[in-house]
Amino acid sequence: MSAEVRFGFGQNWSKYLSVLTENRVREAESSIVEMLGGIPVEGLSVLDIGSGSGLFSLAVRNMGAAVTSFDYDQNSVACTERVRETYRQGDKDWHISQGSVLDQKFMSSLGKFDLVYSWGVLHHTGQMWMALDNAIDCVGEKGRLLIALYNDQGWISHYWTVVKRIYNAGMPGRLAMILLHAPYLLGARYISRLFSGRKLERGMSLWYDMLDWLGGYPFEVAKPVEVIAHVQSKGYTLVKSRLCGTRHGCNEFLFQKTA
């Protein structure tokens, strides 16, 4: 991992667990069903790279998959273990460990999976393309890769890089970045959902999503065409994508292994 200052993702996830409810778990399950286009999860082996809160490992486990979860951040590992103990105590088909997606020896030890899932993680490693390649290598024969990577907005992405550096420099910068950006990142999204009646995607939380966005560092971005070309060159076909357009956030991709 990069030696640069890193955002405390696990600390943020630990606080998020205080607002985790059964409804949020159901929403997470629904988001997976939607992105997979109705492909059954039951009976599949799933690798969750960067499990964070453990929410999506829980979601696919509830849907009948055998799950292997890992995270670089020990606090995130603890969160995932806490979720397992709360919702599926003693589950022998849900394995959790600490490790880095950049550690090829560790990744090779995990084996191959029917579905490799990594939502909003690989771009926080400091070596995104290497992380992506290591994730790809864990997909089994005719398996699927479901990933989400930050959208490249050109100069705006450079702006957010500066914001994240300031946020992680100390408490004064953190408070300043929250006060400056909350009206847009928090207020506008809340009002939009209030009038539209839409829930926050994937069972997440507006507040903790905002902190994750402002603080999430290291920070890399990619254009959709770059991601698609890269993964397809490894013997994959793009099955489905959901793109940000010109907005910030994650582009989502579902690939099928064909070679």
C-alpha positions in Angstrom: 0.0 0.0 0.0 1.0 3.6 -0.5 3.1 5.1 2.3 1.1 8.3 2.1 -1.5 9.4 4.6 -4.6 7.2 4.4 -8.2 7.9 5.3 -9.5 5.8 8.2 -12.1 3.8 6.2 -12.6 1.3 9.0 -13.3 3.9 11.6 -15.9 5.4 9.3 -17.5 2.0 8.7 -17.6 1.3 12.5 -19.7 4.4 13.0 -21.9 3.4 10.0 -22.8 0.1 11.7 -24.7 2.1 14.3 -27.3 3.0 11.7 -27.3 -0.4 9.9 -30.8 -1.9 9.9 -32.6 -4.8 8.3 -34.0 -2.4 5.7 -30.5 -1.3 4.7 -29.5 -5.0 4.3 -32.5 -5.6 2.1 -31.6 -2.6 0.0 -28.1 -3.9 -0.4 -29.4 -7.2 -1.6 -31.7 -5.5 -4.1 -28.8 -3.5 -5.5 -26.8 -6.6 -6.1 -29.8 -8.3 -7.8 -30.3 -5.3 -10.0 -26.6 -5.0 -11.1 -26.4 -8.7 -11.8 -29.5 -8.6 -13.9 -31.3 -11.3 -12.1 -28.4 -13.8 -12.2 -28.9 -16.2 -9.2 -26.3 -15.8 -6.5 -27.3 -18.9 -4.6 -24.6 -21.6 -4.7 -21.9 -19.2 -6.1 -18.5 -18.6 -4.5 -18.1 -14.8 -3.9 -14.9 -12.8 -3.1 -15.6 -9.4 -1.5 -12.4 -7.4 -2.0 -12.4 -4.5 0.5 -15.4 -5.7 2.6 -15.5 -2.4 4.6 -18.6 -2.6 6.8 -19.4 -6.1 5.8 -22.8 -5.1 4.5 -22.4 -6.6 1.0 -20.7 -9.7 2.2 -23.8 -10.2 4.4 -26.1 -9.4 1.5 -24.7 -12.1 -0.8 -24.4 -14.6 2.0 -28.1 -14.1 2.8 -28.7 -14.8 -0.8 -27.1 -18.2 -0.6 -23.5 -17.5 -1.7 -20.4 -18.9 0.0 -18.4 -15.7 0.9 -14.8 -14.9 1.4 -14.2 -11.3 2.6 -11.0 -9.4 3.2 -9.9 -5.8 3.8 -6.5 -4.1 4.2 -7.9 -2.0 7.1 -8.0 -4.0 10.3 -10.9 -1.8 11.6 -12.8 -2.8 8.5 -12.0 -6.5 9.1 -13.4 -6.0 12.7 -16.6 -4.4 11.2 -17.1 -7.3 8.9 -16.6 -9.8 11.8 -19.0 -7.8 13.9 -21.7 -8.0 11.2 -21.2 -11.7 10.8 -21.5 -12.2 14.6 -24.6 -10.1 14.7 -26.5 -11.5 11.7 -24.9 -14.9 11.0 -23.2 -16.1 14.1 -21.1 -19.3 13.6 -21.5 -19.2 9.8 -18.9 -21.6 8.4 -19.5 -20.5 4.8 -18.4 -16.9 5.4 -14.6 -16.5 5.8 -13.0 -13.2 6.8 -9.4 -12.2 6.8 -7.0 -9.2 6.7 -5.0 -8.7 3.5 -4.0 -6.5 0.6 -5.3 -6.7 -2.9 -1.8 -5.6 -3.9 -0.2 -8.6 -2.3 0.0 -11.1 -5.1 0.9 -14.0 -2.8 -2.0 -13.3 -0.6 -4.4 -13.0 -3.5 -3.2 -16.3 -5.1 -3.8 -18.1 -1.8 -7.5 -17.2 -2.0 -8.2 -19.3 -5.1 -10.8 -18.7 -7.8 -14.4 -17.5 -7.4 -17.6 -17.4 -9.4 -18.1 -13.7 -8.6 -15.4 -11.2 -7.6 -16.9 -8.1 -6.1 -15.1 -4.8 -5.3 -17.2 -1.7 -5.0 -15.3 1.6 -4.6 -12.2 0.0 -3.3 -9.5 -0.5 -5.9 -9.1 3.2 -6.5 -8.1 3.7 -2.9 -5.1 1.4 -3.0 -2.6 3.8 -4.5 -2.0 1.4 -7.4 -5.4 1.0 -9.0 -4.5 -0.8 -12.1 -2.4 -3.4 -10.3 -5.2 -3.9 -7.8 -7.6 -4.4 -10.7 -5.3 -7.0 -12.4 -5.0 -8.9 -9.1 -8.8 -8.9 -8.7 -9.2 -10.2 -12.3 -6.9 -13.1 -11.5 -9.2 -14.3 -8.8 -12.1 -14.9 -11.3 -12.8 -18.5 -12.0 -13.8 -20.1 -15.3 -16.9 -18.4 -16.8 -16.9 -16.3 -13.6 -18.0 -12.6 -13.3 -16.3 -9.5 -12.1 -18.4 -6.7 -10.5 -16.5 -3.5 -9.8 -17.0 0.2 -9.3 -14.3 2.7 -9.9 -14.2 6.5 -9.5 -15.2 8.5 -12.6 -12.4 10.6 -14.2 -13.8 14.2 -14.4 -10.5 15.8 -15.6 -9.6 18.9 -13.7 -12.5 18.4 -11.2 -11.0 15.1 -10.1 -7.7 17.1 -9.4 -9.8 19.4 -7.3 -11.2 16.5 -5.2 -7.7 15.2 -4.8 -6.7 18.5 -3.1 -9.8 18.3 -1.0 -9.0 14.8 0.2 -5.4 15.8 1.1 -6.6 18.8 3.1 -9.2 16.6 4.9 -6.6 14.1 5.9 -4.1 16.7 7.1 -5.7 17.3 10.4 -8.9 18.3 12.2 -9.0 22.0 11.1 -8.8 20.9 7.4 -11.4 18.2 8.0 -13.9 20.6 9.6 -13.3 23.1 6.8 -13.9 20.6 4.0 -17.1 19.3 5.7 -18.5 22.8 6.2 -17.6 23.8 2.7 -19.0 20.8 0.9 -21.9 19.6 3.1 -24.5 21.9 1.4 -23.7 20.1 -1.9 -22.8 16.6 -0.9 -25.3 16.3 1.9 -28.0 19.0 1.6 -28.7 18.8 -2.1 -28.8 15.0 -2.1 -31.2 14.9 0.9 -33.6 17.4 -0.7 -33.5 15.5 -4.0 -34.4 12.3 -2.3 -37.1 14.0 -0.1 -38.9 15.3 -3.2 -38.4 12.2 -5.4 -39.1 9.6 -2.7 -36.0 7.7 -3.7 -33.9 5.9 -1.0 -30.1 6.2 -0.9 -28.6 3.6 -3.2 -27.2 0.3 -1.8 -28.5 0.8 1.7 -25.9 3.4 2.5 -25.9 6.5 4.7 -25.8 10.1 3.4 -23.6 11.3 6.2 -21.0 8.4 6.2 -21.0 8.4 2.4 -20.1 12.1 2.5 -17.2 11.5 4.9 -16.0 8.6 2.8 -16.0 10.8 -0.3 -14.3 13.8 1.3 -11.7 11.7 3.1 -11.2 8.8 0.7 -7.4 8.8 0.0 -5.4 7.5 -1.8 -7.6 8.6 -4.7 -7.4 7.5 -8.4 -9.9 7.8 -11.2 -10.5 6.2 -14.6 -12.5 6.9 -17.7 -15.1 4.1 -18.5 -13.5 3.4 -21.9 -10.1 2.8 -20.2 -11.6 0.3 -17.7 -13.6 -1.5 -20.3 -10.7 -1.8 -22.7 -8.3 -3.0 -19.9 -10.6 -5.7 -18.6 -11.7 -6.9 -22.1 -8.0 -7.3 -23.0 -7.8 -9.9 -20.2 -10.4 -12.1 -21.9 -13.7 -10.6 -20.6 -16.9 -9.3 -22.1 -18.8 -6.3 -20.7 -22.2 -7.5 -19.6 -23.6 -4.3 -18.0 -22.5 -0.9 -16.9 -23.9 2.0 -15.0 -22.0 5.2 -15.6 -21.8 8.6 -13.9 -21.6 10.6 -17.1 -20.0 14.0 -16.2 -20.8 13.6 -12.4 -18.4 12.5 -9.7 -18.9 9.1 -8.1 -18.4 5.5 -9.3 -18.9 3.9 -12.6 -20.1 0.3 -12.2 -19.2 -2.6 -14.5 -20.2 -6.2 -14.7 -17.8 -8.4 -16.8 -18.1 -12.1 -17.8 -14.9 -14.1 -18.2 -14.8 -15.6 -21.7 -11.2 -16.8 -22.1 
